[in-house]
Amino acid sequence: MIDYASTSLADGVLDAAFEQRLAEIRAGEPSRVSNLVGGQEVATTAVITRRDPVVDVAVSEAFVAGAHEVEAAVRSASNAFPAWRSMPTAERLTRVRSAAHLIADARTDIAATTSAETGKTRLEAYGEVQEVVDMIEHYCATFEAARGYEQRQASSFSELNIDLLVPYGVFGVIAPFNFPVALSAGMMLGALITGNTVVLKPSDKAPLSTFLVARALSSVLPDGVLNVVHGGADVGRLLVDSDVDGIAFTGSADVGWQIFRTSQDRRLPRPVLAEMGGHNAAIVASSADVSAAAQGIVRSAFGLSGQKCSACRRVVVDAAVADELMREIIERSQKLIVGDPIHEDTFMGPVIDDAIGHRIDEALTIARVDGASITGGRVDRPGNFFAPTIVSGLPIGHALTREELFAPVLTLTVVNSFEEALAEANATDYGLSAGLFSTNPDEIQTFLNEMQAGVLYVNRPQGATTGAWPGVQSFAGWKRSGSTGKGGLGVHYLQGFMREQSRTITIS
């Protein structure tokens, strides 16, 4: 099985199929992507074009929804809700499970399309497709194990008392570009399995790859249960301002908390399930296996060109092993190949667009002015390609060690004790993931007790801060990284899409 800890496909057939399909997408005409309302594909006059960030050719064009299409999609989902909510659980889950086979059968097309829109490598792209397949079974099985979150309470001969969780209604789902397949599917599945209906807005940077998964799901559902509207931030705002009963969002903290505040200001509040990135630290203690630490840090910092909310962005290292760790991180990172994902040995493609490219350039310029030592940086070729970038020598509290850049940039901060390291690791407003490399049992337990993050890894060379998988690790953000204290992939996620109701029935 391919997951985020895999180092190769171990299947030459998949390699060849990926390369062929990616070449076909680049050589062909861009695919048109419609909105989906009530089971019907809907075109509009406005179109957004997505270009391959590697070779700068148009690969997809999406019809942009306006207020009319968003309203129609929400109305369609609202009309479909009563029947979908009332459908027997076994039938609802059977329908959702049947989509897994469709998605698995289309894995090469979905993976290559994801790569064409985002610059993602084959391992990352195939991993996303497999994650969706595994998520479907994990969430369905979780719902079954909880018996639909319905439980009989203490009753008597004259009263029957039942406590249960029931769906809210229509969820607006706003998906990001970096995992357009897995993260959109995860939010949609959470809503659908629990009996809600959905209006999805894909990222305007990955409309086709997201739509391929949404269409597979929609094909096994009644019309109107899953709807799709395309566009940028304006369409996202239309969806947030609509009459949806809840919002599931993955993206930046600024946008996520704005949605949260907007929803709480309404006459009737509604749930906002938001996962909003991280500025994740790996602590390397004096007793650490430095080689394992370097391996895990490099994999987590530079996979997907650092465009993961769980990417390792900061290393906080004890001075006793700092020089050795720095040498090994640089040595390992310089072996990573930056280039076109169509080539099997490419580890890093470009960052997603000019905006983030310019942001990286500006951040590194400021770091140099502030006395940092920097290895890596922009690669001299067309596009926004960056070599693995390591920044050291910044003062404690520097902005680059506090604010998420969402890029293949890793800062290294040297401290003199484990206590200093833990304090520095916690000194951000984010709390998504964190890692520790130590052989000291007391340090490990203190880290587990006091690290302010929802996803913790100890001595993990496969990924210091990354690699969560359905049913294996949950993905819960603390502090500014999450709005609910519970996260996807785990056992408590589905409950966020439901609210509690107590039913007392008098028996005559």
Salt bridges, closest charged atoms under 4 A:
ASP15 OD1 - ARG122 NH1 2.86
GLU19 OE2 - ARG122 NH1 2.76
GLU24 OE1 - ARG21 NH1 3.23
ASP52 OD2 - ARG26 NE 2.90
ASP56 OD1 - ARG51 NE 2.87
GLU61 OE1 - ARG32 NE 2.46
GLU91 OE2 - ARG95 NE 3.61
ASP109 OD1 - ARG21 NE 2.78
GLU124 OE2 - LYS308 NZ 2.99
GLU128 OE2 - LYS120 NZ 2.48
GLU137 OE1 - ARG97 NE 2.82
GLU144 OE2 - ARG97 NH1 2.92
ASP204 OD1 - LYS205 NZ 3.96
ASP234 OD1 - ARG237 NH2 2.36
ASP254 OD1 - ARG480 NH2 3.22
GLU328 OE2 - ARG332 NE 3.18
GLU331 OE2 - LYS335 NZ 3.80
ASP340 OD1 - ARG26 NH2 2.81
ASP353 OD2 - LYS205 NZ 3.76
ASP361 OD2 - ARG378 NH2 2.76
ASP370 OD2 - HIS398 NE2 2.65
GLU404 OE2 - ARG313 NH2 3.57
GLU424 OE2 - ARG402 NH1 2.73
